[in-house]
Amino acid sequence: MTRRDLAVIVVAAGRGERLKASAPKAFVEVNGHTILEHSLAPISALAELAQVVIAAPATHLAEATEIANAVLATDAILDVVVGGDTRQQSIANALAVVGDEIEIVLVHDAARAFASSALFERVADAVRATSASVIPALEIADTIKRVSGDRVEETVDRSALRSAQTPQGFFASELKRAYANASDDFTDDAALMQSQGKKVSFVAGEVEAAKITTPEDLVGVLSRLNGPGRTGMGVDVHRFSADESKKLFLGTIEWPGLPGLDGHSDGDAVSHALVDALLSAAGLGDIGSNFGVDRPEFSGANGKVFLEETVRMLAAEGFSVVNASVQLVGNRPKVSGKRAEVEAALSAIVGAPVTLGATTTDGLGFLGNDEGVAAVASVLIIRLEDRLTS
Protein backbone atom coordinates (compact mmCIF):
# COMPACT_ATOMS: atom_id res chain seq x y z
CA MET A 1 0.00 0.00 0.00
CA THR A 2 1.35 3.43 -0.92
CA ARG A 3 2.18 5.49 2.12
CA ARG A 4 0.66 8.94 2.13
CA ASP A 5 3.13 11.09 4.01
CA LEU A 6 3.76 13.88 1.48
CA ALA A 7 2.68 17.52 1.78
CA VAL A 8 2.98 20.19 -0.89
CA ILE A 9 3.17 23.86 0.04
CA VAL A 10 2.19 26.18 -2.80
CA VAL A 11 3.37 29.75 -2.38
CA ALA A 12 0.77 31.96 -4.07
CA ALA A 13 0.95 35.18 -2.08
CA GLY A 14 2.98 37.32 -4.49
CA ARG A 15 1.52 40.63 -5.61
CA GLY A 16 2.82 40.23 -9.15
CA GLU A 17 3.80 43.88 -9.60
CA ARG A 18 6.39 43.04 -12.27
CA LEU A 19 3.76 41.08 -14.20
CA LYS A 20 1.83 44.38 -14.44
CA ALA A 21 -1.46 42.62 -13.77
CA SER A 22 -4.59 43.88 -12.03
CA ALA A 23 -4.68 40.90 -9.65
CA PRO A 24 -2.11 39.06 -7.51
CA LYS A 25 0.08 36.96 -9.78
CA ALA A 26 -1.36 33.54 -8.88
CA PHE A 27 -4.86 34.79 -9.72
CA VAL A 28 -4.02 36.12 -13.18
CA GLU A 29 -5.75 34.10 -15.89
CA VAL A 30 -3.91 32.29 -18.65
CA ASN A 31 -6.23 30.79 -21.26
CA GLY A 32 -9.24 31.09 -18.98
CA HIS A 33 -7.61 29.52 -15.92
CA THR A 34 -5.61 31.17 -13.15
CA ILE A 35 -1.91 30.56 -12.67
CA LEU A 36 -2.83 28.92 -9.35
CA GLU A 37 -5.11 26.46 -11.14
CA HIS A 38 -2.35 25.50 -13.55
CA SER A 39 0.16 25.07 -10.71
CA LEU A 40 -2.19 22.82 -8.73
CA ALA A 41 -3.15 20.58 -11.66
CA PRO A 42 -0.08 18.26 -11.56
CA ILE A 43 -0.21 17.89 -7.76
CA SER A 44 -3.41 15.80 -7.85
CA ALA A 45 -1.53 12.97 -9.55
CA LEU A 46 0.91 12.45 -6.65
CA ALA A 47 0.12 9.04 -5.13
CA GLU A 48 1.73 9.85 -1.77
CA LEU A 49 -0.08 13.19 -1.36
CA ALA A 50 -1.60 13.66 2.09
CA GLN A 51 -1.86 17.45 2.44
CA VAL A 52 -1.80 20.60 0.32
CA VAL A 53 -1.17 23.99 1.92
CA ILE A 54 -1.63 27.18 -0.10
CA ALA A 55 -0.24 30.51 1.11
CA ALA A 56 -2.40 33.20 -0.50
CA PRO A 57 -3.03 36.94 -0.07
CA ALA A 58 -5.48 37.75 2.70
CA THR A 59 -7.81 39.24 0.07
CA HIS A 60 -7.95 35.99 -1.92
CA LEU A 61 -8.30 33.21 0.67
CA ALA A 62 -11.83 32.31 -0.39
CA GLU A 63 -10.91 32.31 -4.07
CA ALA A 64 -7.82 30.15 -3.43
CA THR A 65 -9.95 27.66 -1.49
CA GLU A 66 -12.56 27.52 -4.25
CA ILE A 67 -9.89 27.00 -6.92
CA ALA A 68 -8.15 24.25 -4.97
CA ASN A 69 -11.38 22.38 -4.26
CA ALA A 70 -12.24 22.47 -7.95
CA VAL A 71 -8.81 21.44 -9.26
CA LEU A 72 -7.44 18.96 -6.72
CA ALA A 73 -8.91 15.55 -7.59
CA THR A 74 -7.78 14.06 -4.30
CA ASP A 75 -8.97 13.53 -0.75
CA ALA A 76 -5.79 15.07 0.66
CA ILE A 77 -6.22 17.61 3.44
CA LEU A 78 -6.42 21.17 2.14
CA ASP A 79 -5.34 24.22 4.13
CA VAL A 80 -5.24 27.82 2.87
CA VAL A 81 -3.26 30.25 5.00
CA VAL A 82 -2.48 33.95 4.79
CA GLY A 83 0.82 34.68 3.10
CA GLY A 84 3.43 36.93 4.65
CA ASP A 85 5.26 40.01 3.42
CA THR A 86 8.10 37.81 2.14
CA ARG A 87 8.26 34.37 0.59
CA GLN A 88 9.95 33.00 3.71
CA GLN A 89 7.19 34.36 5.94
CA SER A 90 4.55 32.78 3.71
CA ILE A 91 6.23 29.39 3.96
CA ALA A 92 6.56 29.74 7.73
CA ASN A 93 2.81 30.32 7.94
CA ALA A 94 2.20 27.25 5.77
CA LEU A 95 4.59 25.03 7.73
CA ALA A 96 2.70 25.87 10.92
CA VAL A 97 -0.29 23.82 9.69
CA VAL A 98 1.63 20.90 8.15
CA GLY A 99 0.57 17.78 10.03
CA ASP A 100 2.91 15.90 12.38
CA GLU A 101 2.38 12.72 10.32
CA ILE A 102 3.97 14.33 7.23
CA GLU A 103 7.46 13.03 6.46
CA ILE A 104 8.28 14.82 3.19
CA VAL A 105 7.28 18.36 2.26
CA LEU A 106 7.67 19.91 -1.18
CA VAL A 107 7.70 23.71 -1.40
CA HIS A 108 6.55 25.05 -4.76
CA ASP A 109 6.13 28.52 -6.24
CA ALA A 110 2.76 28.93 -7.96
CA ALA A 111 4.58 31.15 -10.46
CA ARG A 112 6.24 28.00 -11.82
CA ALA A 113 2.80 27.02 -13.00
CA PHE A 114 3.75 24.43 -15.62
CA ALA A 115 6.03 22.14 -13.67
CA SER A 116 5.03 18.52 -14.37
CA SER A 117 3.87 15.79 -12.00
CA ALA A 118 7.04 13.93 -12.95
CA LEU A 119 9.16 16.76 -11.56
CA PHE A 120 7.32 16.64 -8.22
CA GLU A 121 7.80 12.87 -8.08
CA ARG A 122 11.47 13.11 -9.04
CA VAL A 123 12.20 15.52 -6.21
CA ALA A 124 10.22 13.54 -3.60
CA ASP A 125 11.88 10.26 -4.62
CA ALA A 126 15.32 11.86 -4.39
CA VAL A 127 14.65 13.13 -0.87
CA ARG A 128 13.86 9.58 0.23
CA ALA A 129 16.81 8.08 -1.68
CA THR A 130 19.47 10.55 -0.52
CA SER A 131 18.10 11.45 2.94
CA ALA A 132 18.90 15.04 2.02
CA SER A 133 17.15 18.18 0.87
CA VAL A 134 16.69 18.19 -2.91
CA ILE A 135 16.09 20.88 -5.50
CA PRO A 136 15.48 20.69 -9.26
CA ALA A 137 18.07 22.61 -11.24
CA LEU A 138 18.94 23.42 -14.84
CA GLU A 139 22.30 23.87 -16.52
CA ILE A 140 23.06 27.46 -17.51
CA ALA A 141 23.35 28.00 -21.26
CA ASP A 142 24.50 31.62 -21.22
CA THR A 143 28.07 32.76 -20.73
CA ILE A 144 28.29 34.20 -17.21
CA LYS A 145 30.31 37.31 -16.35
CA ARG A 146 31.34 38.71 -12.99
CA VAL A 147 31.09 42.50 -13.10
CA SER A 148 31.89 45.52 -11.01
CA GLY A 149 30.00 48.69 -11.87
CA ASP A 150 30.02 48.86 -15.66
CA ARG A 151 33.21 46.81 -16.01
CA VAL A 152 33.41 43.08 -16.75
CA GLU A 153 35.86 41.51 -14.30
CA GLU A 154 35.97 37.91 -15.53
CA THR A 155 34.16 35.06 -17.24
CA VAL A 156 32.80 32.56 -14.73
CA ASP A 157 33.00 28.82 -15.37
CA ARG A 158 29.34 27.93 -15.86
CA SER A 159 29.92 24.15 -15.76
CA ALA A 160 29.69 24.27 -11.98
CA LEU A 161 26.61 26.54 -11.92
CA ARG A 162 22.94 25.65 -11.98
CA SER A 163 19.67 27.58 -12.03
CA ALA A 164 17.45 26.52 -9.12
CA GLN A 165 13.74 25.76 -9.53
CA THR A 166 10.85 24.46 -7.46
CA PRO A 167 9.37 22.24 -6.08
CA GLN A 168 12.14 21.87 -3.49
CA GLY A 169 11.93 18.82 -1.23
CA PHE A 170 12.76 18.37 2.45
CA PHE A 171 12.12 16.17 5.43
CA ALA A 172 9.30 18.04 7.11
CA SER A 173 10.85 17.90 10.57
CA GLU A 174 14.16 19.33 9.31
CA LEU A 175 12.51 22.17 7.41
CA LYS A 176 10.35 23.09 10.41
CA ARG A 177 13.48 23.10 12.61
CA ALA A 178 15.36 25.26 10.10
CA TYR A 179 12.54 27.81 10.05
CA ALA A 180 12.39 27.88 13.83
CA ASN A 181 16.11 28.70 13.91
CA ALA A 182 16.17 31.09 10.93
CA SER A 183 18.08 34.30 11.62
CA ASP A 184 17.97 35.80 8.12
CA ASP A 185 15.71 35.94 5.07
CA PHE A 186 16.68 33.70 2.13
CA THR A 187 15.52 33.59 -1.49
CA ASP A 188 14.81 29.87 -1.32
CA ASP A 189 14.56 27.12 1.27
CA ALA A 190 17.66 25.30 0.07
CA ALA A 191 19.74 28.34 1.03
CA LEU A 192 18.09 28.39 4.45
CA MET A 193 18.92 24.72 4.99
CA GLN A 194 22.52 25.22 3.88
CA SER A 195 22.91 28.16 6.25
CA GLN A 196 22.34 25.67 9.04
CA GLY A 197 24.81 23.11 7.74
CA LYS A 198 22.36 20.80 5.93
CA LYS A 199 23.23 18.93 2.75
CA VAL A 200 21.34 19.86 -0.42
CA SER A 201 21.32 17.70 -3.56
CA PHE A 202 19.80 18.38 -6.97
CA VAL A 203 17.96 16.52 -9.70
CA ALA A 204 17.33 17.56 -13.28
CA GLY A 205 14.84 20.38 -13.59
CA GLU A 206 12.71 21.13 -16.62
CA VAL A 207 12.37 24.09 -18.94
CA GLU A 208 8.58 24.06 -18.55
CA ALA A 209 8.99 24.92 -14.86
CA ALA A 210 10.28 28.40 -15.71
CA LYS A 211 9.08 31.12 -13.36
CA ILE A 212 6.49 33.65 -14.55
CA THR A 213 7.55 37.06 -13.25
CA THR A 214 7.18 39.51 -16.15
CA PRO A 215 4.93 39.69 -19.22
CA GLU A 216 7.92 38.57 -21.27
CA ASP A 217 8.27 35.47 -19.07
CA LEU A 218 4.65 34.59 -19.78
CA VAL A 219 5.19 34.90 -23.52
CA GLY A 220 8.28 32.72 -23.24
CA VAL A 221 6.43 30.02 -21.30
CA LEU A 222 3.60 29.97 -23.83
CA SER A 223 6.04 29.79 -26.72
CA ARG A 224 7.88 26.83 -25.22
CA LEU A 225 4.64 24.97 -24.56
CA ASN A 226 2.94 25.68 -27.84
CA GLY A 227 5.55 26.68 -30.37
CA PRO A 228 6.07 30.17 -31.77
CA GLY A 229 2.39 30.98 -32.18
CA ARG A 230 0.31 32.02 -35.17
CA THR A 231 0.70 35.05 -37.40
CA GLY A 232 -1.97 36.92 -39.31
CA MET A 233 -2.15 39.78 -41.80
CA GLY A 234 -4.90 42.22 -42.64
CA VAL A 235 -5.33 44.97 -45.23
CA ASP A 236 -7.98 47.69 -45.44
CA VAL A 237 -8.48 50.59 -47.84
CA HIS A 238 -10.89 53.54 -47.62
CA ARG A 239 -11.52 56.61 -49.78
CA PHE A 240 -11.67 60.09 -48.26
CA SER A 241 -15.33 61.13 -47.97
CA ALA A 242 -16.92 64.01 -49.86
CA ASP A 243 -19.14 64.51 -46.81
CA GLU A 244 -17.41 67.37 -44.99
CA SER A 245 -19.32 66.58 -41.80
CA LYS A 246 -17.80 63.10 -41.49
CA LYS A 247 -14.99 62.87 -38.94
CA LEU A 248 -11.75 61.00 -39.46
CA PHE A 249 -11.11 58.05 -37.14
CA LEU A 250 -7.97 55.96 -37.29
CA GLY A 251 -6.91 53.53 -34.58
CA THR A 252 -10.25 54.31 -32.81
CA ILE A 253 -9.01 57.90 -32.25
CA GLU A 254 -10.48 61.04 -33.87
CA TRP A 255 -8.09 63.10 -36.03
CA PRO A 256 -9.60 66.63 -36.04
CA GLY A 257 -9.32 68.92 -39.06
CA LEU A 258 -9.09 66.14 -41.65
CA PRO A 259 -11.77 64.61 -43.87
CA GLY A 260 -13.33 61.36 -42.80
CA LEU A 261 -13.25 58.07 -44.68
CA ASP A 262 -16.14 56.44 -46.50
CA GLY A 263 -17.36 53.09 -45.27
CA HIS A 264 -20.26 51.18 -43.73
CA SER A 265 -18.85 51.98 -40.30
CA ASP A 266 -16.49 54.85 -39.55
CA GLY A 267 -13.94 53.87 -42.23
CA ASP A 268 -11.18 53.30 -39.65
CA ALA A 269 -8.68 51.52 -41.91
CA VAL A 270 -6.16 51.01 -39.10
CA SER A 271 -8.61 49.25 -36.78
CA HIS A 272 -10.18 47.28 -39.61
CA ALA A 273 -6.82 45.98 -40.86
CA LEU A 274 -5.95 44.98 -37.30
CA VAL A 275 -9.27 43.14 -36.91
CA ASP A 276 -8.64 41.22 -40.14
CA ALA A 277 -5.13 40.29 -39.02
CA LEU A 278 -6.38 38.97 -35.69
CA LEU A 279 -9.22 37.00 -37.23
CA SER A 280 -6.99 35.47 -39.90
CA ALA A 281 -4.38 34.41 -37.33
CA ALA A 282 -7.05 32.61 -35.31
CA GLY A 283 -8.78 31.12 -38.33
CA LEU A 284 -12.03 32.94 -37.53
CA GLY A 285 -12.84 34.39 -40.93
CA ASP A 286 -12.49 38.08 -41.72
CA ILE A 287 -14.12 41.40 -40.93
CA GLY A 288 -16.64 40.98 -43.73
CA SER A 289 -17.88 37.59 -42.58
CA ASN A 290 -18.17 38.72 -38.97
CA PHE A 291 -19.15 42.40 -39.21
CA GLY A 292 -20.40 42.77 -42.79
CA VAL A 293 -22.42 45.53 -44.43
CA ASP A 294 -25.52 43.38 -43.96
CA ARG A 295 -25.30 44.10 -40.23
CA PRO A 296 -27.14 47.43 -39.73
CA GLU A 297 -26.10 47.59 -36.08
CA PHE A 298 -22.54 48.30 -37.22
CA SER A 299 -23.46 51.27 -39.40
CA GLY A 300 -21.19 54.15 -38.39
CA ALA A 301 -19.63 52.08 -35.56
CA ASN A 302 -16.25 53.05 -34.16
CA GLY A 303 -13.36 50.65 -34.80
CA LYS A 304 -13.22 49.97 -31.07
CA VAL A 305 -16.47 48.01 -31.36
CA PHE A 306 -14.99 45.57 -33.87
CA LEU A 307 -11.68 45.24 -32.03
CA GLU A 308 -13.27 44.52 -28.65
CA GLU A 309 -15.53 41.85 -30.14
CA THR A 310 -12.63 40.32 -32.06
CA VAL A 311 -10.49 40.11 -28.90
CA ARG A 312 -13.44 38.46 -27.13
CA MET A 313 -13.77 35.93 -29.97
CA LEU A 314 -10.07 35.10 -29.79
CA ALA A 315 -10.20 34.68 -26.01
CA ALA A 316 -13.14 32.29 -26.36
CA GLU A 317 -10.91 30.13 -28.57
CA GLY A 318 -8.05 30.30 -26.05
CA PHE A 319 -5.91 32.77 -27.96
CA SER A 320 -3.86 35.61 -26.48
CA VAL A 321 -2.29 38.40 -28.53
CA VAL A 322 1.49 38.69 -28.22
CA ASN A 323 1.98 41.86 -30.29
CA ALA A 324 0.73 43.66 -33.38
CA SER A 325 1.96 46.21 -35.91
CA VAL A 326 0.01 48.44 -38.31
CA GLN A 327 1.43 50.42 -41.23
CA LEU A 328 -0.66 53.34 -42.56
CA VAL A 329 -0.11 54.05 -46.27
CA GLY A 330 -0.97 57.45 -47.79
CA ASN A 331 0.01 61.10 -48.02
CA ARG A 332 -2.07 62.07 -45.03
CA PRO A 333 -2.64 62.22 -42.16
CA LYS A 334 0.81 62.69 -40.66
CA VAL A 335 1.14 59.99 -38.03
CA SER A 336 3.86 61.39 -35.77
CA GLY A 337 1.60 63.67 -33.75
CA LYS A 338 -0.93 60.93 -33.00
CA ARG A 339 1.29 57.86 -32.89
CA ALA A 340 1.58 57.55 -29.10
CA GLU A 341 -2.15 58.13 -28.56
CA VAL A 342 -3.18 55.52 -31.14
CA GLU A 343 -0.65 52.97 -29.90
CA ALA A 344 -1.86 53.39 -26.32
CA ALA A 345 -5.52 53.07 -27.32
CA LEU A 346 -5.02 49.98 -29.47
CA SER A 347 -2.70 48.30 -26.97
CA ALA A 348 -5.28 48.74 -24.22
CA ILE A 349 -8.02 47.16 -26.34
CA VAL A 350 -5.94 44.29 -27.67
CA GLY A 351 -4.16 43.60 -24.37
CA ALA A 352 -0.71 43.54 -25.99
CA PRO A 353 1.75 46.00 -27.53
CA VAL A 354 0.55 47.55 -30.80
CA THR A 355 2.85 49.78 -32.86
CA LEU A 356 1.86 52.19 -35.64
CA GLY A 357 4.01 53.20 -38.58
CA ALA A 358 3.40 55.14 -41.80
CA THR A 359 4.68 55.39 -45.34
CA THR A 360 3.71 56.84 -48.75
CA THR A 361 3.67 55.49 -52.29
CA ASP A 362 5.92 58.23 -53.73
CA GLY A 363 3.00 59.70 -55.65
CA LEU A 364 1.96 56.43 -57.28
CA GLY A 365 -1.65 55.28 -57.60
CA PHE A 366 -4.78 56.46 -55.83
CA LEU A 367 -2.90 56.66 -52.51
CA GLY A 368 -0.30 58.88 -54.11
CA ASN A 369 -3.10 61.00 -55.58
CA ASP A 370 -4.41 61.59 -52.06
CA GLU A 371 -7.74 59.86 -52.75
CA GLY A 372 -7.65 57.75 -49.57
CA VAL A 373 -5.58 55.67 -47.19
CA ALA A 374 -4.64 52.01 -46.79
CA ALA A 375 -3.50 50.10 -43.74
CA VAL A 376 -1.57 46.84 -43.45
CA ALA A 377 -1.51 44.97 -40.12
CA SER A 378 0.41 41.95 -38.86
CA VAL A 379 -0.11 40.15 -35.55
CA LEU A 380 1.29 37.31 -33.48
CA ILE A 381 -1.08 35.32 -31.30
CA ILE A 382 -0.57 32.24 -29.16
CA ARG A 383 -2.81 29.62 -27.62
CA LEU A 384 -2.12 27.64 -24.46
CA GLU A 385 -3.54 24.11 -24.50
CA ASP A 386 -5.92 23.42 -21.64
CA ARG A 387 -3.65 21.38 -19.39
CA LEU A 388 -6.34 21.03 -16.74
CA THR A 389 -8.22 18.58 -18.92
CA SER A 390 -5.35 17.01 -20.82
Buried (B, 14 or more C-beta within 10 A) or exposed (E): EEEBBBBBBBBBBBEBEBBEBEBBBBBBBBBEBBBBBBBBBBBBBBEBBBBBBBBBBEEBBEBBBEBBEEBBEBEBBBBBBBBBEEBBBBBBBBBEBBEEEBBBBBBBBBBBBBBBBEBBBBBBBBBBEBEBBBBBBBEBEEEEEEEEEEEEEEEEEEEEEBBBBBBBBBBBEBBBBBBEEBEEEBEBBBBBBBBEEBEBBBBEBBEBBBBBBEBEBBBBBBBEBBEEBBEBEBBBBBBBBEEEEBBBBBBBBBBEEBBBBBBBBBBBBBBBBBBBBBBBBBEBEBBEEBBEEEEEEBEEBBBBBBBBBBBEBBBEEBBBBBBBBBBBBBBBBEBEEBBEBBBEBBBEBBEBBBBBEBEBBEEEEBBBEEBBBBBBBBBBBBBBEEBBEE
